[in-house]
Amino acid sequence: MRQLFDSFSLGGVPLKNRIVMAPLTRSRAPDDIANERMALYYSQRATAGLIISEGTPISREGQGYVFNPGIFSAEQIAGWRLTTQSVHAVGGKIFAQLWHVGRVSHPSILDGALPVSASSKLPGGPMAYGYDDEGNAGFLQPPAPRALETHEIARIVEEFAQAADNAIEAGFDGVEIHAANGYLFEQFLNPGVNDRTDRYAADTLANRLRFVLETTDAVVQRLGAERVGIRISPYGKLFDMPHYPEIDSTYAELAREIGRRKLAYVHVMNQTGAPQLDQLSTIEEESGFFGLLRKMKQALPHTALILAGGMTHELADKMIEDKLIDLVAFGAPFIGNPDLVARLKNGWPLTVADPATYYGGGAEGYVDYAPYSAS
């Protein structure tokens, strides 16, 4: 029986358990460079089988949050190297999440330039984390973005490939392409946002998938498929992503294409709510998110499937045993519980993190959460 604390080979990378620390934006990087405090934060949590770093922008244009460590300059590569060395020193494995936010940004972050996207459609709500007119950091409403010209997309593909090389130079074990949560790739995948008329339009399935697959191929060419994962969020609505009738066909075909490429993993973010244990056996093949998840698993015989979003120890064990997923990712629980693996294994209570300290600040709410003590 396969369970949460069993070891796992991820594209040849040995993991000591099936628990993944999901990427978590924390905005703790002065000058957008990873530092000593970040190295401590990640090494505290390195009992996870795999850590996926917070989103790390591939370029200045791809950044949507201040104090967010990038992977496009020599100083940023050197900064991340301390984190990867610290994680490896305590037996952990870590992938870098490569990120371009697209329209979820603000000119105050982009040296005055407009954000870019698949189209010029304005997203709703304060979503970027930049500087207001008084110079204070906080969440802001992005302006309407600039639609990328067709010829510019090849540049962004190359920036992802170069960022992948940079991540390996920084000591990461692999990379995750961030194609979830309403950021640039999803802005191309979603026909409610993408109104293009070129070969990256959303009018056909092949066109809709073209950008993400071109990028995947470019990154695989640099690193090899076994060092590359991808994150997706079908049925998600983050950052003003409307639902559309072709969700299932889009992500089922994307899974088939990834399966052909034999990537290390597909990391699925569930924003629809986790099922109860007694519901798992009644999930129909055609029913919503979890029906799609089953189809994706079938399309990925050589690629691990990671699920994040509302997971528990019991639910993870059941889904792993039923061969619906291979690994399980926890996000917010890792913030307040650096020893989350031990707490789950021993049934110890979890510390609830303070949301007021999620973004920005110093050590408080970042590296000062204590491991479990019975006293």
C-alpha positions as CSV (number, residue, x, y, z in Angstrom):
1,M,0.0,0.0,0.0
2,R,1.5,3.3,-1.1
3,Q,1.2,6.1,1.5
4,L,2.2,9.6,2.3
5,F,5.5,8.9,4.1
6,D,6.8,6.4,1.5
7,S,9.8,7.4,-0.5
8,F,9.4,8.3,-4.2
9,S,11.6,8.6,-7.3
10,L,10.7,11.9,-9.1
11,G,12.3,11.6,-12.5
12,G,15.3,9.9,-10.9
13,V,15.4,12.5,-8.0
14,P,15.0,10.5,-4.8
15,L,12.4,12.0,-2.4
16,K,12.3,10.8,1.2
17,N,8.5,11.1,1.3
18,R,5.5,12.1,-0.9
19,I,5.0,15.5,0.8
20,V,5.6,18.6,-1.3
21,M,6.0,22.1,0.0
22,A,3.9,24.1,-2.4
23,P,5.2,27.5,-3.7
24,L,4.3,30.4,-1.4
25,T,4.9,34.0,-2.2
26,R,6.2,35.7,1.0
27,S,7.8,38.9,-0.3
28,R,10.8,38.8,2.0
29,A,13.6,39.5,-0.5
30,P,15.1,42.9,-0.3
31,D,16.2,44.1,-3.7
32,D,14.4,41.1,-5.2
33,I,17.4,38.8,-4.2
34,A,17.2,35.7,-2.0
35,N,19.1,36.2,1.2
36,E,20.2,34.4,4.4
37,R,16.8,34.6,6.0
38,M,15.2,32.9,3.1
39,A,17.8,30.2,3.2
40,L,16.9,29.6,6.8
41,Y,13.2,29.6,6.0
42,Y,13.5,26.9,3.4
43,S,16.0,24.8,5.3
44,Q,13.7,24.7,8.3
45,R,11.1,23.0,6.0
46,A,13.4,20.7,4.2
47,T,12.0,17.5,5.7
48,A,9.4,17.7,2.9
49,G,10.2,15.2,0.1
50,L,10.3,18.2,-2.3
51,I,10.2,21.9,-1.9
52,I,9.0,24.1,-4.7
53,S,10.3,27.6,-4.3
54,E,8.1,30.6,-4.3
55,G,7.4,32.0,-7.8
56,T,10.7,33.4,-9.1
57,P,10.3,35.9,-12.0
58,I,12.2,35.1,-15.2
59,S,12.5,38.8,-16.0
60,R,11.7,42.2,-14.7
61,E,8.7,42.2,-17.1
62,G,7.5,39.0,-15.5
63,Q,7.4,40.4,-11.9
64,G,4.1,41.2,-10.2
65,Y,5.2,41.6,-6.5
66,V,7.9,43.7,-4.9
67,F,10.5,41.9,-2.6
68,N,10.1,38.8,-4.8
69,P,13.4,37.0,-5.6
70,G,14.0,36.7,-9.3
71,I,16.2,34.3,-11.3
72,F,17.4,36.6,-14.2
73,S,20.5,38.3,-12.8
74,A,23.9,37.1,-11.6
75,E,23.1,38.6,-8.1
76,Q,19.8,36.7,-8.0
77,I,21.5,33.4,-9.0
78,A,24.1,33.9,-6.3
79,G,21.4,34.7,-3.7
80,W,19.4,31.5,-4.5
81,R,22.6,29.4,-4.3
82,L,22.7,29.9,-0.5
83,T,19.1,28.6,-0.2
84,T,19.7,25.5,-2.4
85,Q,23.0,24.7,-0.5
86,S,21.2,25.1,2.8
87,V,18.3,22.8,1.7
88,H,20.7,20.2,0.4
89,A,22.9,20.3,3.5
90,V,19.9,19.0,5.5
91,G,18.9,16.4,3.0
92,G,16.2,18.2,1.1
93,K,15.4,18.6,-2.6
94,I,14.2,21.9,-4.2
95,F,12.8,22.9,-7.6
96,A,12.5,26.6,-8.7
97,Q,9.1,27.8,-9.8
98,L,9.6,29.9,-13.0
99,W,7.1,32.7,-13.2
100,H,5.8,35.4,-15.5
101,V,2.7,37.1,-14.1
102,G,1.5,38.7,-17.3
103,R,-1.2,41.3,-16.6
104,V,-1.1,40.8,-12.8
105,S,1.5,43.6,-12.4
106,H,1.9,47.3,-12.0
107,P,4.1,50.0,-13.6
108,S,5.6,50.8,-10.2
109,I,7.3,47.4,-10.4
110,L,8.1,47.6,-14.1
111,D,10.1,50.8,-14.3
112,G,6.9,52.6,-15.5
113,A,6.1,50.1,-18.3
114,L,2.6,48.5,-18.7
115,P,2.1,44.9,-17.9
116,V,1.8,42.5,-20.8
117,S,-0.7,39.8,-21.6
118,A,-2.4,37.8,-24.3
119,S,-4.8,40.7,-24.7
120,S,-5.5,44.2,-23.4
121,K,-8.3,43.0,-21.2
122,L,-8.3,44.7,-17.8
123,P,-8.3,42.3,-14.8
124,G,-10.6,43.1,-11.9
125,G,-9.6,43.7,-8.3
126,P,-6.4,44.8,-6.5
127,M,-3.9,42.0,-7.4
128,A,-0.4,43.3,-7.9
129,Y,1.9,44.0,-5.0
130,G,3.6,47.2,-5.8
131,Y,4.1,50.9,-4.7
132,D,1.3,53.4,-4.3
133,D,1.8,57.2,-5.1
134,E,3.3,57.7,-1.6
135,G,5.8,54.9,-2.1
136,N,4.2,52.5,0.3
137,A,4.1,48.8,-0.7
138,G,0.7,47.1,-0.9
139,F,-1.9,45.5,-3.2
140,L,-2.8,47.6,-6.2
141,Q,-5.2,47.5,-9.1
142,P,-3.2,46.7,-12.3
143,P,-3.9,48.9,-15.3
144,A,-5.1,47.5,-18.6
145,P,-2.1,45.5,-20.0
146,R,-0.4,45.7,-23.4
147,A,-1.2,42.8,-25.7
148,L,2.1,41.1,-26.7
149,E,3.0,41.2,-30.3
150,T,3.4,37.8,-32.0
151,H,7.2,38.2,-32.4
152,E,7.6,39.0,-28.7
153,I,6.4,35.5,-27.5
154,A,9.6,33.9,-28.8
155,R,11.5,36.2,-26.5
156,I,9.5,35.2,-23.5
157,V,10.0,31.5,-24.4
158,E,13.8,32.1,-24.5
159,E,13.6,33.9,-21.1
160,F,12.0,30.9,-19.5
161,A,14.7,28.6,-21.0
162,Q,17.5,30.9,-19.8
163,A,15.8,31.1,-16.3
164,A,15.9,27.3,-16.3
165,D,19.6,27.3,-17.0
166,N,20.0,30.0,-14.3
167,A,18.1,27.8,-11.8
168,I,20.4,24.9,-12.3
169,E,23.4,27.2,-12.0
170,A,21.9,28.3,-8.7
171,G,21.8,24.7,-7.5
172,F,18.1,23.8,-7.9
173,D,17.3,20.2,-8.6
174,G,14.9,21.1,-11.3
175,V,12.3,23.7,-12.3
176,E,8.5,24.1,-12.3
177,I,6.8,26.1,-15.1
178,H,4.1,28.2,-13.5
179,A,1.1,27.9,-15.8
180,A,-1.6,28.3,-13.1
181,N,-3.5,30.8,-11.0
182,G,-4.4,33.4,-13.6
183,Y,-0.8,34.3,-14.7
184,L,0.6,34.7,-18.2
185,F,0.2,31.1,-19.5
186,E,-3.4,30.9,-18.3
187,Q,-4.1,34.3,-19.9
188,F,-3.3,32.5,-23.2
189,L,-5.1,29.3,-22.3
190,N,-8.4,31.0,-21.3
191,P,-10.6,32.2,-24.2
192,G,-12.3,34.5,-21.9
193,V,-9.1,36.5,-21.7
194,N,-7.3,35.6,-24.9
195,D,-9.0,37.4,-27.9
196,R,-6.0,37.2,-30.2
197,T,-6.2,36.4,-33.9
198,D,-2.7,35.1,-34.5
199,R,-1.3,31.5,-34.1
200,Y,-1.6,32.0,-30.3
201,A,-5.3,32.7,-30.4
202,A,-7.8,30.7,-28.3
203,D,-9.9,29.8,-31.3
204,T,-8.5,26.3,-31.6
205,L,-7.1,23.9,-29.0
206,A,-3.7,23.7,-30.8
207,N,-3.4,27.5,-30.8
208,R,-4.5,27.8,-27.2
209,L,-1.8,25.4,-26.1
210,R,0.9,26.6,-28.4
211,F,2.7,29.1,-26.0
212,V,2.8,26.8,-23.0
213,L,4.0,23.8,-25.1
214,E,6.7,25.9,-26.9
215,T,8.0,27.1,-23.5
216,T,7.9,23.5,-22.1
217,D,9.9,22.2,-25.1
218,A,12.4,25.0,-24.8
219,V,13.0,24.3,-21.1
220,V,13.1,20.5,-21.6
221,Q,15.7,21.1,-24.4
222,R,17.9,22.9,-21.8
223,L,17.4,20.6,-18.8
224,G,15.9,17.3,-19.9
225,A,12.3,16.3,-19.2
226,E,13.2,14.6,-15.9
227,R,14.1,18.0,-14.3
228,V,11.0,19.8,-15.5
229,G,7.5,20.1,-13.9
230,I,4.5,22.3,-14.6
231,R,1.8,23.7,-12.4
232,I,-1.8,24.2,-13.7
233,S,-5.1,25.2,-12.1
234,P,-8.1,24.0,-14.2
235,Y,-11.4,25.3,-12.8
236,G,-9.5,28.0,-11.0
237,K,-10.8,31.6,-11.0
238,L,-7.9,33.4,-9.4
239,F,-7.1,36.8,-10.8
240,D,-10.3,37.1,-12.8
241,M,-10.1,33.9,-14.8
242,P,-13.6,33.1,-16.2
243,H,-14.8,29.5,-16.6
244,Y,-15.4,28.4,-20.2
245,P,-16.9,25.3,-21.8
246,E,-13.6,24.0,-23.1
247,I,-11.9,23.6,-19.7
248,D,-11.9,19.8,-19.7
249,S,-10.8,19.4,-23.3
250,T,-8.1,22.1,-22.8
251,Y,-6.5,20.5,-19.8
252,A,-7.0,16.9,-20.9
253,E,-5.2,17.6,-24.1
254,L,-2.4,19.5,-22.2
255,A,-2.0,16.4,-20.0
256,R,-1.7,14.2,-23.1
257,E,1.0,16.5,-24.5
258,I,2.9,16.5,-21.2
259,G,2.6,12.8,-21.0
260,R,4.2,12.5,-24.5
261,R,7.0,14.6,-23.2
262,K,7.4,12.6,-20.0
263,L,8.0,15.5,-17.7
264,A,8.9,14.9,-14.1
265,Y,5.5,16.0,-12.8
266,V,2.3,17.9,-13.3
267,H,1.3,19.9,-10.2
268,V,-2.4,20.6,-10.1
269,M,-3.9,23.3,-7.9
270,N,-7.4,22.6,-6.8
271,Q,-9.4,25.7,-6.1
272,T,-12.8,23.9,-6.2
273,G,-12.7,22.4,-2.6
274,A,-11.4,19.1,-1.6
275,P,-13.8,16.1,-1.4
276,Q,-14.7,14.2,1.7
277,L,-13.1,10.8,2.1
278,D,-16.4,9.0,1.5
279,Q,-17.0,10.9,-1.7
280,L,-13.8,9.6,-3.4
281,S,-15.3,6.2,-4.4
282,T,-18.4,8.0,-6.0
283,I,-16.5,10.4,-8.2
284,E,-17.6,9.8,-11.8
285,E,-15.1,9.8,-14.6
286,E,-17.0,12.8,-16.2
287,S,-17.6,14.8,-13.0
288,G,-16.0,18.2,-12.8
289,F,-12.5,18.8,-11.4
290,F,-11.9,15.3,-10.0
291,G,-13.2,13.6,-13.1
292,L,-10.7,15.7,-15.1
293,L,-8.0,14.7,-12.6
294,R,-8.7,11.0,-13.3
295,K,-8.4,11.6,-17.0
296,M,-5.1,13.5,-16.5
297,K,-3.7,10.7,-14.4
298,Q,-4.4,8.2,-17.1
299,A,-2.6,10.5,-19.7
300,L,0.5,10.6,-17.5
301,P,1.9,7.0,-17.2
302,H,5.5,8.3,-16.9
303,T,4.8,11.6,-15.1
304,A,4.0,12.1,-11.4
305,L,0.8,13.9,-10.5
306,I,0.9,16.3,-7.5
307,L,-2.3,17.7,-6.0
308,A,-2.5,20.8,-3.9
309,G,-5.5,22.6,-2.2
310,G,-7.4,21.6,0.9
311,M,-5.5,18.4,1.5
312,T,-5.3,16.4,4.7
313,H,-3.2,13.4,5.8
314,E,-6.1,11.1,5.5
315,L,-7.3,12.4,2.2
316,A,-3.8,12.3,0.8
317,D,-3.3,8.7,1.9
318,K,-6.6,7.6,0.3
319,M,-5.9,9.4,-3.0
320,I,-2.4,7.9,-3.2
321,E,-3.7,4.4,-2.4
322,D,-6.3,4.8,-5.1
323,K,-3.6,5.8,-7.6
324,L,-5.4,9.1,-8.3
325,I,-2.3,11.1,-7.4
326,D,1.4,10.4,-6.6
327,L,2.4,13.2,-4.3
328,V,0.5,15.8,-2.2
329,A,1.4,19.5,-1.8
330,F,0.7,21.6,1.3
331,G,0.9,25.4,1.2
332,A,-0.3,27.5,4.1
333,P,0.3,24.6,6.7
334,F,4.0,24.9,5.9
335,I,4.0,28.6,6.9
336,G,3.2,28.0,10.6
337,N,4.7,24.5,10.8
338,P,8.3,24.1,9.6
339,D,8.1,20.6,11.0
340,L,4.8,19.8,9.1
341,V,6.0,16.3,8.1
342,A,6.6,15.3,11.7
343,R,3.3,16.8,12.8
344,L,1.4,14.9,10.2
345,K,3.2,11.6,10.9
346,N,2.6,11.8,14.6
347,G,-0.8,13.4,14.6
348,W,0.4,16.5,16.4
349,P,-1.7,19.6,16.2
350,L,-0.9,22.2,13.6
351,T,-0.1,25.9,14.3
352,V,-2.3,28.3,12.4
353,A,-0.2,30.9,10.8
354,D,-1.0,34.6,11.1
355,P,-2.2,35.9,7.7
356,A,-1.1,39.4,8.6
357,T,2.5,38.2,8.2
358,Y,2.1,36.3,5.0
359,Y,3.5,39.1,2.8
360,G,6.4,41.4,3.5
361,G,8.1,42.1,6.9
362,G,11.0,40.4,8.6
363,A,11.5,37.4,10.7
364,E,8.2,37.6,12.5
365,G,5.7,35.1,10.9
366,Y,8.5,33.8,8.7
367,V,11.3,32.0,10.5
368,D,10.1,32.2,14.1
369,Y,7.5,29.4,14.1
370,A,8.7,26.8,16.5
371,P,8.6,23.0,16.0
372,Y,6.1,21.0,18.0
373,S,6.6,20.6,21.7
374,A,4.4,18.6,24.0
375,S,4.8,21.2,26.7
